[in-house]
Amino acid sequence: MRPLREMGFRCVYDPRQLPFAGDVTLAQYVAVPEVLADRWAAAGLLASSALPIAMDRFTMSMAWHARRDDDAALHWLMGVIEDEARAAP
């Protein structure tokens, strides 16, 4: 297993359906990794807020079967994924 990055969760919602300011306290929310929430909010697709509950941060990792350790194509793909994960804000 290869760790890629640590992240937490954010709450996302459609501000047209839940028009309010501040932290989300309603039951109508979706918890997603913060990198996705930030991208969607920056694109104007969804609003982002802190979760109404405490959640631990987590480490996103890649895992593969040992039989694939010598697979050049898999290592190329894992390198692409790793570069993208580390380049994300």
VODO-305437 format. One record per atom (N, C-alpha, C, CB): residue number from 0; atom name; y, x, z. Coordinates in pm, whole numbers, plus 32768, in hexadecimal, padded with zeros to 4 digits. Atoms other than C-alpha are relative to their C-alpha. Glycine has a CB too. Layout:
N
+-----+----+------+------+------+
|   k |  a |   c2 |   c1 |   c3 |
+-----+----+------+------+------+
| NUM | CA |    Y |    X |    Z |
...
+-----+----+------+------+------+
This chain:
89
+-----+----+------+------+------+
|   k |  a |   c2 |   c1 |   c3 |
+-----+----+------+------+------+
|   0 |  N | 7F8B | 8055 | 8000 |
|   0 | CA | 8000 | 8000 | 8000 |
|   0 |  C | 807C | 805A | 8000 |
|   0 | CB | 8000 | 7FA0 | 807A |
|   1 |  N | 7F85 | 7FB2 | 800C |
|   1 | CA | 8159 | 8080 | 7FA5 |
|   1 |  C | 8077 | 7FA8 | 8027 |
|   1 | CB | 8011 | 8038 | 7F6E |
|   2 |  N | 7F8A | 804E | 7FD9 |
|   2 | CA | 828B | 7FF9 | 8062 |
|   2 |  C | 806F | 8011 | 7F99 |
|   2 | CB | 8032 | 802A | 808C |
|   3 |  N | 7F92 | 7FFB | 8060 |
|   3 | CA | 83AE | 7FA2 | 7F7D |
|   3 |  C | 8088 | 7FF5 | 8042 |
|   3 | CB | 7FF0 | 7F93 | 7F99 |
|   4 |  N | 7F7F | 8011 | 7FBE |
|   4 | CA | 84C9 | 7F21 | 8056 |
|   4 |  C | 7FF0 | 7F9D | 8071 |
|   4 | CB | 806C | 7FD0 | 7F9C |
|   5 |  N | 7FFD | 805E | 7F90 |
|   5 | CA | 8516 | 7E6C | 8198 |
|   5 |  C | 806A | 7F96 | 7FE3 |
|   5 | CB | 801C | 8049 | 8087 |
|   6 |  N | 7F9E | 806B | 8014 |
|   6 | CA | 85C5 | 7D1D | 818C |
|   6 |  C | 7FE7 | 7F91 | 8063 |
|   6 | CB | 7FFB | 7FCB | 7F70 |
|   7 |  N | 800A | 8076 | 7FAB |
|   7 | CA | 8601 | 7BE1 | 824C |
|   7 |  C | 8003 | 7F83 | 7FAB |
|   7 | CB | 8070 | 7FFD | 8067 |
|   8 |  N | 7FFC | 8080 | 8045 |
|   8 | CA | 861A | 7A74 | 81F2 |
|   8 |  C | 808C | 7FC5 | 8007 |
|   8 | CB | 7F9A | 7F9E | 803C |
|   9 |  N | 7F85 | 804E | 8002 |
|   9 | CA | 8743 | 799B | 8194 |
|   9 |  C | 7FDB | 7F72 | 7FDB |
|   9 | CB | 806A | 803C | 7F9B |
|  10 |  N | 8010 | 808C | 8022 |
|  10 | CA | 8765 | 7828 | 816A |
|  10 |  C | 804C | 7FE6 | 7F7F |
|  10 | CB | 8032 | 7FA3 | 8075 |
|  11 |  N | 7FB9 | 8027 | 807A |
|  11 | CA | 87BC | 779E | 8012 |
|  11 |  C | 7FFC | 7F69 | 7FF2 |
|  11 | CB | 7FC3 | 8045 | 7F83 |
|  12 |  N | 7FF6 | 8090 | 8014 |
|  12 | CA | 882B | 7642 | 7FB3 |
|  12 |  C | 8062 | 7FE6 | 7F8F |
|  12 | CB | 802C | 7FB8 | 8083 |
|  13 |  N | 7FA5 | 802A | 8069 |
|  13 | CA | 88E0 | 7589 | 7EA1 |
|  13 |  C | 807A | 7FC2 | 8042 |
|  13 | CB | 7FBC | 7F9C | 7F9C |
|  14 |  N | 7F89 | 8034 | 7FBA |
|  14 | CA | 8A46 | 7556 | 7F20 |
|  14 |  C | 802B | 7F76 | 7FCE |
|  14 | CB | 8072 | 8061 | 7FF1 |
|  15 |  N | 7FDE | 8086 | 8032 |
|  15 | CA | 8A66 | 7420 | 7E46 |
|  15 |  C | 7FAE | 7F95 | 804A |
|  15 | CB | 7FE5 | 7FF6 | 7F67 |
|  16 |  N | 8053 | 8060 | 7FB7 |
|  16 | CA | 894E | 737C | 7F0F |
|  16 |  C | 8016 | 8008 | 8097 |
|  16 | CB | 7F6E | 8019 | 7FE1 |
|  17 |  N | 7FE5 | 7FED | 7F71 |
|  17 | CA | 89A8 | 740B | 8064 |
|  17 |  C | 808C | 8039 | 8010 |
|  17 | CB | 7F95 | 805F | 8043 |
|  18 |  N | 7F77 | 7FCC | 7FFC |
|  18 | CA | 8B24 | 7429 | 8064 |
|  18 |  C | 8034 | 8013 | 808F |
|  18 | CB | 805D | 7FA4 | 7FB4 |
|  19 |  N | 7FC9 | 7FE1 | 7F7D |
|  19 | CA | 8B83 | 74D1 | 81AA |
|  19 |  C | 801B | 8096 | 8006 |
|  19 | CB | 7F9F | 7FD5 | 8072 |
|  20 |  N | 7FDF | 7F72 | 7FF0 |
|  20 | CA | 8C0D | 761D | 8220 |
|  20 |  C | 7FB9 | 8036 | 807B |
|  20 | CB | 8098 | 8015 | 800C |
|  21 |  N | 803C | 7FC0 | 7F8B |
|  21 | CA | 8B79 | 7714 | 8315 |
|  21 |  C | 7F6A | 800F | 7FF3 |
|  21 | CB | 8020 | 7FB0 | 807C |
|  22 |  N | 808F | 7FEB | 7FFF |
|  22 | CA | 8A15 | 775C | 8378 |
|  22 |  C | 7FB5 | 7F7D | 7FEE |
|  22 | CB | 7FD5 | 8044 | 8082 |
|  23 |  N | 8053 | 8076 | 8017 |
|  23 | CA | 8908 | 766A | 830D |
|  23 |  C | 7FB9 | 7FD9 | 8081 |
|  23 | CB | 7F98 | 801B | 7F8F |
|  24 |  N | 8045 | 8031 | 7F89 |
|  24 | CA | 8886 | 7595 | 842C |
|  24 |  C | 7FAB | 7F86 | 7FDE |
|  24 | CB | 8064 | 7FDD | 806F |
|  25 |  N | 804F | 8073 | 8029 |
|  25 | CA | 87E2 | 747F | 8364 |
|  25 |  C | 7F70 | 8029 | 7FE1 |
|  25 | CB | 803E | 7FBD | 7F86 |
|  26 |  N | 808C | 7FE5 | 801F |
|  26 | CA | 866F | 7462 | 831F |
|  26 |  C | 7FEA | 8016 | 7F6A |
|  26 | CB | 7FA9 | 7F8E | 8030 |
|  27 |  N | 800F | 7FF3 | 8090 |
|  27 | CA | 86AF | 746E | 81A7 |
|  27 |  C | 8030 | 8089 | 7FD1 |
|  27 | CB | 804C | 7F91 | 7FB8 |
|  28 |  N | 7FDF | 7F7A | 802F |
|  28 | CA | 86A9 | 75DE | 8154 |
|  28 |  C | 7F81 | 8045 | 7FD2 |
|  28 | CB | 8046 | 8052 | 806F |
|  29 |  N | 806F | 7FAE | 802C |
|  29 | CA | 85CC | 76E3 | 80B5 |
|  29 |  C | 801A | 808E | 802F |
|  29 | CB | 7FEE | 7FFA | 7F64 |
|  30 |  N | 7FF4 | 7F75 | 7FD5 |
|  30 | CA | 8593 | 7839 | 8150 |
|  30 |  C | 7FC2 | 8059 | 7F94 |
|  30 | CB | 7FBA | 8017 | 808B |
|  31 |  N | 802D | 7FA3 | 8068 |
|  31 | CA | 8576 | 794C | 804B |
|  31 |  C | 802A | 808D | 8028 |
|  31 | CB | 803A | 7FD9 | 7F73 |
|  32 |  N | 7FD2 | 7F77 | 7FE4 |
|  32 | CA | 858F | 7AC9 | 8055 |
|  32 |  C | 8094 | 800E | 7FDD |
|  32 | CB | 7FAC | 8067 | 7FB0 |
|  33 |  N | 7F6E | 7FF7 | 800E |
|  33 | CA | 86FC | 7B29 | 8079 |
|  33 |  C | 802D | 8037 | 7F7A |
|  33 | CB | 8038 | 8056 | 806E |
|  34 |  N | 7FD8 | 7FCA | 8081 |
|  34 | CA | 8703 | 7BED | 7F33 |
|  34 |  C | 8006 | 7F91 | 7F97 |
|  34 | CB | 7F9F | 806F | 7FD3 |
|  35 |  N | 7FFC | 8071 | 805D |
|  35 | CA | 86B1 | 7AAD | 7E72 |
|  35 |  C | 8076 | 7FA6 | 801F |
|  35 | CB | 7F7D | 7FB0 | 8006 |
|  36 |  N | 7F91 | 8056 | 7FD8 |
|  36 | CA | 87A8 | 79DF | 7F39 |
|  36 |  C | 8085 | 803B | 7FD4 |
|  36 | CB | 8000 | 7FEB | 8099 |
|  37 |  N | 7F83 | 7FBE | 8028 |
|  37 | CA | 88BB | 7ADE | 7EF5 |
|  37 |  C | 8015 | 7FF9 | 7F69 |
|  37 | CB | 8001 | 8092 | 802F |
|  38 |  N | 7FF5 | 8007 | 8092 |
|  38 | CA | 8870 | 7AE5 | 7D7F |
|  38 |  C | 8024 | 7F73 | 7FD2 |
|  38 | CB | 7F7D | 802E | 7FBE |
|  39 |  N | 7FE7 | 808B | 8029 |
|  39 | CA | 8869 | 796A | 7D5F |
|  39 |  C | 808E | 7FD6 | 8029 |
|  39 | CB | 7F97 | 7FA1 | 8040 |
|  40 |  N | 7F79 | 8022 | 7FD5 |
|  40 | CA | 89AB | 7947 | 7E28 |
|  40 |  C | 8068 | 8045 | 7FA7 |
|  40 | CB | 8016 | 8026 | 8094 |
|  41 |  N | 7FA2 | 7FB7 | 8055 |
|  41 | CA | 8A59 | 7A54 | 7D58 |
|  41 |  C | 8009 | 7FC3 | 7F74 |
|  41 | CB | 7FD6 | 8094 | 7FF6 |
|  42 |  N | 8002 | 803F | 8084 |
|  42 | CA | 89F1 | 799E | 7C1A |
|  42 |  C | 8038 | 7F72 | 8003 |
|  42 | CB | 7F72 | 7FFE | 7FC9 |
|  43 |  N | 7FC9 | 8086 | 7FF2 |
|  43 | CA | 8A82 | 7859 | 7CA2 |
|  43 |  C | 7F97 | 7F92 | 7FF6 |
|  43 | CB | 8067 | 7FEA | 7F98 |
|  44 |  N | 806B | 8063 | 800D |
|  44 | CA | 8930 | 77AC | 7C98 |
|  44 |  C | 7FE7 | 7FB3 | 8081 |
|  44 | CB | 7F81 | 8044 | 7FD5 |
|  45 |  N | 8018 | 803B | 7F7D |
|  45 | CA | 8904 | 776A | 7E0C |
|  45 |  C | 805E | 803F | 8065 |
|  45 | CB | 7F6D | 8010 | 802C |
|  46 |  N | 7FB4 | 7FC6 | 7F92 |
|  46 | CA | 89C5 | 779F | 7F4D |
|  46 |  C | 7F9D | 8043 | 8060 |
|  46 | CB | 8056 | 7F93 | 804A |
|  47 |  N | 8055 | 7FB5 | 7FA4 |
|  47 | CA | 893D | 788B | 8056 |
|  47 |  C | 803D | 7FFF | 808B |
|  47 | CB | 7FEB | 8091 | 7FCE |
|  48 |  N | 7FD2 | 8003 | 7F76 |
|  48 | CA | 8954 | 787E | 81CF |
|  48 |  C | 7F96 | 8040 | 805A |
|  48 | CB | 8020 | 7F6E | 802E |
|  49 |  N | 8061 | 7FCD | 7F9E |
|  49 | CA | 88B1 | 7911 | 8304 |
|  49 |  C | 7F9C | 7F93 | 8021 |
|  49 | CB | 8048 | 8032 | 8081 |
|  50 |  N | 8065 | 8061 | 7FD6 |
|  50 | CA | 876F | 786A | 8372 |
|  50 |  C | 8026 | 7FC4 | 8086 |
|  50 | CB | 7F75 | 8043 | 8008 |
|  51 |  N | 7FE2 | 803E | 7F7F |
|  51 | CA | 878D | 7773 | 8491 |
|  51 |  C | 7F9E | 802C | 806E |
|  51 | CB | 7FFD | 7F6A | 7FF4 |
|  52 |  N | 8060 | 7FCB | 7F9F |
|  52 | CA | 8669 | 7827 | 853D |
|  52 |  C | 7FF8 | 8097 | 7FEE |
|  52 | CB | 7F74 | 7FBE | 7FF0 |
|  53 |  N | 8010 | 7F6F | 8009 |
|  53 | CA | 8625 | 7994 | 8588 |
|  53 |  C | 7F7C | 8021 | 7FBB |
|  53 | CB | 8007 | 8042 | 808D |
|  54 |  N | 8079 | 7FD1 | 8042 |
|  54 | CA | 852C | 7A40 | 84A1 |
|  54 |  C | 8006 | 8097 | 7FF7 |
|  54 | CB | 7FF1 | 7FC1 | 7F72 |
|  55 |  N | 8007 | 7F6F | 800B |
|  55 | CA | 84BA | 7BA8 | 84A2 |
|  55 |  C | 8011 | 802C | 7F6F |
|  55 | CB | 7F7A | 8033 | 8038 |
|  56 |  N | 7FF9 | 7FC5 | 8085 |
|  56 | CA | 8509 | 7C88 | 837C |
|  56 |  C | 7F72 | 8028 | 7FD7 |
|  56 | CB | 8061 | 807C | 7FFE |
|  57 |  N | 8084 | 7FDA | 8030 |
|  57 | CA | 83E1 | 7CED | 82A3 |
|  57 |  C | 800C | 806D | 7F98 |
|  57 | CB | 7FB5 | 7F86 | 7FC7 |
|  58 |  N | 8004 | 7F98 | 8066 |
|  58 | CA | 837B | 7E05 | 81BB |
|  58 |  C | 7FB0 | 7FCE | 7F88 |
|  58 | CB | 7FC4 | 8083 | 8038 |
|  59 |  N | 8046 | 8024 | 807A |
|  59 | CA | 8325 | 7DAB | 8055 |
|  59 |  C | 7FB4 | 807B | 7FD2 |
|  59 | CB | 8064 | 7FCD | 7F92 |
|  60 |  N | 8055 | 7F8F | 8028 |
|  60 | CA | 8204 | 7E84 | 7FDE |
|  60 |  C | 7FAE | 7FDC | 7F85 |
|  60 | CB | 7FA3 | 8029 | 8073 |
|  61 |  N | 805E | 8013 | 806E |
|  61 | CA | 8123 | 7EB4 | 7EB1 |
|  61 |  C | 7F76 | 802C | 8030 |
|  61 | CB | 802B | 8052 | 7F80 |
|  62 |  N | 808A | 7FDC | 7FDE |
|  62 | CA | 7FA9 | 7EBC | 7ED7 |
|  62 |  C | 7FAB | 7FF5 | 7F83 |
|  62 | CB | 7FC8 | 7FA4 | 8073 |
|  63 |  N | 805A | 8001 | 8072 |
|  63 | CA | 7E94 | 7F02 | 7DDD |
|  63 |  C | 7F78 | 8030 | 802D |
|  63 | CB | 8037 | 8058 | 7F8C |
|  64 |  N | 8088 | 7FD8 | 7FE0 |
|  64 | CA | 7D1F | 7F3E | 7DD9 |
|  64 |  C | 7FEE | 8094 | 7FE3 |
|  64 | CB | 7F99 | 7FAD | 7FB1 |
|  65 |  N | 8017 | 7F6F | 800F |
|  65 | CA | 7CA7 | 80A7 | 7DFE |
|  65 |  C | 7FC5 | 8023 | 7F77 |
|  65 | CB | 7FA2 | 8031 | 806F |
|  66 |  N | 8038 | 7FE5 | 8086 |
|  66 | CA | 7BED | 8088 | 7CB1 |
|  66 |  C | 806E | 8017 | 7F99 |
|  66 | CB | 7FA6 | 7F8B | 7FD3 |
|  67 |  N | 7F92 | 7FF4 | 805F |
|  67 | CA | 7D41 | 807E | 7C07 |
|  67 |  C | 8058 | 807A | 801C |
|  67 | CB | 8055 | 7F83 | 8002 |
|  68 |  N | 7FAD | 7F8C | 7FDD |
|  68 | CA | 7DC3 | 81C2 | 7CA4 |
|  68 |  C | 801C | 805D | 7F8B |
|  68 | CB | 7FBD | 804E | 806E |
|  69 |  N | 7FEE | 7FA6 | 8072 |
|  69 | CA | 7D96 | 8280 | 7B5B |
|  69 |  C | 8031 | 7FB7 | 7F83 |
|  69 | CB | 7F7D | 8048 | 7FE1 |
|  70 |  N | 7FD3 | 8051 | 8071 |
|  70 | CA | 7E20 | 816C | 7A7A |
|  70 |  C | 8092 | 8021 | 7FE0 |
|  70 | CB | 7FEF | 7F68 | 801F |
|  71 |  N | 7F79 | 7FD5 | 8026 |
|  71 | CA | 7F4F | 81FC | 79C5 |
|  71 |  C | 805D | 7F8A | 7FE9 |
|  71 | CB | 7FFA | 8057 | 7F82 |
|  72 |  N | 7FAB | 8076 | 801B |
|  72 | CA | 7FCD | 80A6 | 7955 |
|  72 |  C | 802C | 7FBF | 8082 |
|  72 | CB | 7FB4 | 7F9A | 7FA8 |
|  73 |  N | 7FDD | 803A | 7F7E |
|  73 | CA | 7FC2 | 8023 | 7ABA |
|  73 |  C | 806A | 8055 | 8044 |
|  73 | CB | 7F83 | 7FF2 | 805A |
|  74 |  N | 7F9D | 7FAA | 7FC0 |
|  74 | CA | 8081 | 8151 | 7B39 |
|  74 |  C | 8088 | 7FF5 | 7FBB |
|  74 | CB | 7FD1 | 8092 | 7FFE |
|  75 |  N | 7F82 | 8016 | 8047 |
|  75 | CA | 8188 | 811F | 7A29 |
|  75 |  C | 8040 | 7F7E | 8032 |
|  75 | CB | 7FE9 | 7FFA | 7F67 |
|  76 |  N | 7FCB | 8081 | 7FD5 |
|  76 | CA | 81AE | 7FAF | 7A89 |
|  76 |  C | 8031 | 8007 | 8091 |
|  76 | CB | 7F96 | 7F93 | 7FF2 |
|  77 |  N | 7FD5 | 7FF3 | 7F75 |
|  77 | CA | 81BF | 8003 | 7BFC |
|  77 |  C | 8082 | 804F | 800A |
|  77 | CB | 7F93 | 8043 | 8054 |
|  78 |  N | 7F82 | 7FB4 | 8001 |
|  78 | CA | 82D0 | 8101 | 7BB0 |
|  78 |  C | 8076 | 7FAB | 7FD7 |
|  78 | CB | 7FF5 | 8077 | 7FA2 |
|  79 |  N | 7F96 | 805B | 802C |
|  79 | CA | 839C | 7FFA | 7AF7 |
|  79 |  C | 8024 | 7FA1 | 8071 |
|  79 | CB | 7FD4 | 7FB1 | 7F82 |
|  80 |  N | 7FE8 | 805E | 7F91 |
|  80 | CA | 8372 | 7F03 | 7C17 |
|  80 |  C | 8047 | 8047 | 8073 |
|  80 | CB | 7F7B | 7FC3 | 8031 |
|  81 |  N | 7FC3 | 7FB3 | 7F93 |
|  81 | CA | 83CA | 800E | 7D17 |
|  81 |  C | 8092 | 801F | 7FE2 |
|  81 | CB | 7FB3 | 8081 | 8019 |
|  82 |  N | 7F75 | 7FE2 | 8026 |
|  82 | CA | 8505 | 8074 | 7C59 |
|  82 |  C | 8058 | 7F84 | 800D |
|  82 | CB | 8007 | 8035 | 7F70 |
|  83 |  N | 7FB3 | 807D | 7FF8 |
|  83 | CA | 8579 | 7F09 | 7C3F |
|  83 |  C | 8015 | 7FD6 | 8091 |
|  83 | CB | 7FB8 | 7F91 | 7FB3 |
|  84 |  N | 7FF5 | 8029 | 7F73 |
|  84 | CA | 8531 | 7EC1 | 7DAE |
|  84 |  C | 8064 | 8056 | 804B |
|  84 | CB | 7F77 | 8007 | 8044 |
|  85 |  N | 7FA3 | 7FA7 | 7FBA |
|  85 | CA | 85F4 | 7FEF | 7E24 |
|  85 |  C | 808E | 7FF7 | 7FCC |
|  85 | CB | 7FD0 | 808E | 7FF6 |
|  86 |  N | 7F7A | 800B | 803B |
|  86 | CA | 8716 | 7FB2 | 7D36 |
|  86 |  C | 8044 | 7F7D | 8026 |
|  86 | CB | 7FF7 | 800A | 7F68 |
|  87 |  N | 7FC6 | 8081 | 7FDC |
|  87 | CA | 8747 | 7E4C | 7DAC |
|  87 |  C | 805B | 8011 | 8079 |
|  87 | CB | 7F91 | 7F97 | 801D |
|  88 |  N | 7FA3 | 7FF4 | 7F8E |
|  88 | CA | 886E | 7E1E | 7E98 |
|  88 |  C | 7FC3 | 7FD5 | 8083 |
|  88 | CB | 807C | 7FAF | 7FE6 |
+-----+----+------+------+------+
